[in-house]
Amino acid sequence: MIARALLRWYDRSKRDLPWRRDPSPYKTLVSEFMLQQTVVATVEPYFGRFIARFPDVASLAAANDDDVTALWSGLGYYARARNLRRAAAAVVADHGGAIPASEVALRTLPGIGPYTAAAVAAIAFDARAFALDGNTMRVLARLTGERRPIDLPAARAALHARGLVEVPRRRAGDFNQAVMELGALVCTPRNPDCAACPLARDCRARAEGRAASLPRKRPRAARPVVRVVCACITDGARVLVMKRRRGLLAGTWALPEAIDRGARLRPKVARGLAEAAGVGVAGVAYRGSVRHVFTHRDVTAELFRVDVDARQERPPPSDDRRWVSPDGLAALGVSTFARKTVRLGVGR
């Protein structure tokens, strides 16, 4: 059993993280949503602002998607924000405002999969669960000498089973956090610090000299390359932004865009975006390109500034369309990609 050595190490070495101070099931739920595919250093400032605005599950349940997405702006993976709010609403509606303690019940909430359910059950309620994420998989793959690619379902199942066996009857939450912490600080993807590892004596990969080469993963498919035309439609003081309804950035606000169909057609496409929004066009000018690499795609936007014809009345704001100053973007849920396009379009 590795729990004793690992917990001793954790008690000495754990980081002072905001969700570990005065912990609660709600703070655990919020932090685990934010930490999905996002590193701790990025999450920390967002967590503090989020808890200050929504201090409990009831306040979050009463919010709307725009309120939540605005605080999430720049954190990425915006479906998490919407699902977190919906999960809070389900807790209030179906569980009397108390976050459920079991993995099974947690899995019924929006946006909660096996990892998040196990993490919340263990950390918030000390349930004997094991949360399998990138860090914990890497620790266990090296500890057991797992040779199969860890993105194979059979390998993941075997690692989860081994982790669950190791969970102690007491301090299950601390044990889960200890394995995560070990993967983040010592058993890192590159150059693991085996000399500092409390599990070095039990590690098969270290004994075989293969710690740096494990875990294995299957080759990742190349990111698809996407090219779009963006229209920065402006009256000189404000720009027109539209709410995305589908895709990776659904729920966020962005400049109107369309698929790029070649250099010759780009000005016409930009003008068409403005006209489709009901805006009279005084002029169209190319501003340059913006590239942004997302986890699953590589996007390049060809950016055009479209000046509004002052003689025509602008369309009024709606649920899907707003006129905002560039400085007012902070009050909306706007992705880093959208910020880049606006900055280039207005020249600041």
N, C-alpha and C positions, 0 to 999 in steps of 0.2 A: 504493500500500500504506500502511495506517495503523498497522501494528504498531510501527514504530520510535518514532514520536511517542507512541503510547499507552503503550508499555513504559517510556519515559523518564519520563512523567508518573506511572505506577504506582510506579516505584522511589522517587519523591519523596513520593508522597501516600498510599500504601496504609495502611490501618488496621492497628493491632496487634491481631489477633484470636487467640483461644486456639488455634484449629485451624491457624493459620499458624506457631505456635511449635513447634519440634521436630516437623515434619509427618511423617505416615505415611499409607499407604493406608487404614488402619483409621480414623484420625481424620478423614480426608477423607470416608469413607463415612458415619460418624456425623454429621458436620456437615451433609452434603448432605441426609440424611434429615430432620434437624431444621429445616433452612432451607427445606424445601418449604412454601411459602405462609406463612412466618413470618419476621418481620424479625430482623435480626442482634441488635439490642439485647435482644430477648426471649430469643433462643437462648443468648446467652453464658453466663449463670449455669447454665442447664440442662446445657450441654455440659461444664462443669467438673465438676459433680456426677456426671454420667453416666460420664465417663472415669475418675474416681476409683473408682467402684463396679465398672465393667467396663473394665479397662485394655487389654484385647486381645480379639480376635475369639473366642478359645477361651472366655474367661470369659463373654462375652455369649451364645455358643451354648449354654453349660451352664445358663443362667438359665431361668426360666419366665416366662410372660407377665405374671403378677402382679408379679414383681420389676421388670420393665422398665416396666410401666405406672405403677407407683408413682413411679418417678423422673421419668416423663413428666407427672405430674399437674399440670394447669394449662397445659400447653403446647399442648393441643388436637390435633385430627386424630389420634386415638389409634391408628388403623389403622397409622400410620407406625411406632409403637413395636413393635407385634406383627410387622410385616413386617421391621423391622430385625433383630429377634431371629431370625426365620426365615431371613433372608438370611445371618446369621452362621452359623446351623446348616448351611445349604447350603454355605457356604464350607468349613467343617470337613469335612462329609461328602463333598463332591464335588470339592473343589479342594485337599485336603491342608492346609487352614488358611491358604492364601495367597489373598488377594483377587485375582480375575482382572483382567488388565490391559486387555483389549479391550472395546470397546463391546458387541460381539456376546455375549461370555461374561457380561458384567455384566447384560445384559438378561434373562438366564435366572434371575436371582436374584429372590426375592419382593420386591415393592414398588419395583422399579427400572424406570423408564420411560426414554424417550429422553433427557430432560434429565439425570437423575441419572447414567445410564450415560456420557454424554458428559463431564459434569463430573468424575466420578471418574477416567475414563480419561485426561483431559487433565491434571488437577491432580495426581493421584497418580503417573501414569506418563508424563507428557509426550507422550501420544498426540496426533496431529493430529485432534482432534475439536473440535466447537463446541457449547457448551451454550446452548440457547435458552430463556431464562426471561423474566420480565417486564422486568427491567432490560436484558438484552441485546437483546430485541426493540425496546424503546423507543429505544436508542442507534442501532440499525441502521435503524429506520424513519425516524428524523430524518436520519441520515446519507445515506440513499438517497432521501429524499422520498417514501417509500411512502404512497400515497393510499388503498389498500384497507384495510378494517378488519383489524387484525392478528389477530383471532380467526377469520378465514377460513383454512382449510387451505392454499389456494394462496399467500396472503400469508406465512404462517408458513414454508412450504417455500422461498419465494424468499428470505426473510430468513436462514434457516438456511444456504442455499447460499452467500449472500454472506458470511456469517460464516465459513464453512468455507474459502472462498477466501482470506480474510484471515489465517487462522491461520499463524504462521510455522513454519518447520521446527524451530527451537529455541525453547524457552520457551513451548511451547503452553499449558501450565498457567497460567503467569503472564499470558499474553495473555487467556485466558478470564477469569481473575480481574480483570484490568484492565478489561475491558468491563463486567463486573458492577459493579466499584467505580465506574466512571465513571457508570453509571446510578444508583447509590445516592447518590453525593455531588455530582455536577455536572449530569448530564443527567436531572434529576429530573422526576417527572410534572407538577408545577406549578412555574412560575417557574424554568426551567432557567437555569443560570449560564453562558451561552454565552461570556462574556468570559473565563472561566477554563478553557474546554474545550480540550484539546490537539488536538482534531479540528475545531475551528471553521472552519478554512480549507477543509476538505473537505466540510463539512456542507451538503447541499442545502436542507434545511429552514431553516437559518439564512439562507442566501443569499436564499431566497424569502420570508423573514419569517414562516415558518409553524412555527417550533420549538415554540411554546406550544400549537399546535392539533394537533400530531401526537404520538403515533400516534392513529389513529381506532379505535374499537371499535363493534361493533353494540350497540344498546340492550339492557341486561340485563333479563331478566324479573324481575318483582317477587318478593321472597321470600315463600314461602307462610307464612301465619300459623297456628301450631299452639297449641292450648290443651289443657292437661292438668291433672289433679288429682294432687297428690302427698300421700302419707301419711307424716308423720314419726312412726313408731311407736316409742314410747319407754317404758322402765321408770323414767324419771327420771334414770338415770345413763348409759344407753346408748341407741343408736338402731339400728334394723334397716335394713341396707343389702343390696341385691340386685345381683348382677352382671348387667349388660346383655349380652345375647347377640346382639342385632341392632341395625342402625341406625348413626347417626352416631357414637354414643359406645360402640359395642360394645367389651366388654372392660373397661370401667370400672365402678365401684361407685356406686350411687345409691339414693335413696329409691324405694320402690315407687310406680308411677304408672299412670294410665289416662287415656284420652281424656276430656276434659271434655264432658259431655252437658247442660250447663246448670246454673244456680245452684241450682235446686230439688233436683237429684239429687246435688250435690257431697258433702254429708255422708255420704250412703248409699254413694257410690263409695269414699270414704276408709275407711269402716268395712269395706266389702267387700274392699279391698286387705289390710287387717289379717287379716280372717278367712281369706282365701285363703292367707295365709302361716302359718296355724295359730295365730294370736294371739287370745286373749280380750280383749275391748274393755271398758274401764272408762268411757271418755268420749272424745268427739270435739269438738275446738274449732277454729274457723277462725282462722288466723294471719295471713292476708294473701296477696298475690300476689308472684311473682318473675318478672321479665321478663329474658330473655337473648337477644341477637341473635347467632346463628351466621352463618357465611358463607352458608349456603343456606336458612336458615329463621329465623323470628322466633317464639320460644317464650315463652308465659306459663304459669306454673304457679300454680294455686290451692292454697295450702298449708294442710293440716290437721294439727294435732297429735292423735295417737291414743294415749291413755294405756292401758298394758297392765293387764289385770285381774290383780292380784297373786295372786289365789287359784288361777289356772290356771298350769300349767307352760308355760314358753316353749319353742318348738321349738328343737332344737339347731342349731348352726352346720353349714353344709355348703359344698360347692364354690361354690354360688350364693347363699349367704345367711350373713350374719355380724352379730353384735351388737358394736358398737364405741362407744367414748366419742367425743364430738365432737372431742376433742383427738387421738384416735387415727386420725382420717381421714388424717392426713399419711402414715401407713404404707401406705395403699392407693392405688390408681390412682383418683383422684376428680377429676372435672372441676370447673371454676370454677362452672358451673351447679349441680352437686350441692352444692358448698360453700355457695352462697347459700341453697339450700332448707333444708339442715340448720341453718344459722345462724338462719334465721327460725323454723324449727320448734321449736327448743329455747330460743329467746329469748336467744341470745348471738352 
